[in-house]
Amino acid sequence: MILPGLPWAPMEELSQRDCVPCRGGVPALARAEQESLHGQLEPGWEVVDSHHLQREFEFDDFRSAMEFTIRVGEMAEEQGHHPDIHLSWGKAKILVWTHKIDGLTESDFILAARADALYTPGD
């Protein structure tokens, strides 16, 4: 959206934004907001029951999957927003939601986009 009198600037990509800590007491995103943000993610992410995001990443071996989970964990710690990470041979599954409100916030979509940015298919 362009506002009169303001210079045009493209919307910053989700992967370039920072997660904002949730203090609770805010509503989860409405379905329309979830759909809009979901459309900005790489294919593979699912919105499950309007409650959480999940995606399974595939790798050539266990070590590559493990190294990806470490990169995601370090990013999550830096962002102060922590997903559930499941590791198995050649796979890493990321689940994310905002625990304080037991639902989705914009930060969940930001974290998902940042995880995508850390993924290199064929690792």
Buried (B, 14 or more C-beta within 10 A) or exposed (E): EEEEEEEEEEEEEBBEBEBEEBEEEEEBBEEEBBEEBBEBBEEEBEBEEBEBBBBBBBBEEEEBBBBBBEBBEEBBEEBEBBBEBEBEEBBBBBBBBBEEBEBBBBBBBBBBBBBBBBBEEEB
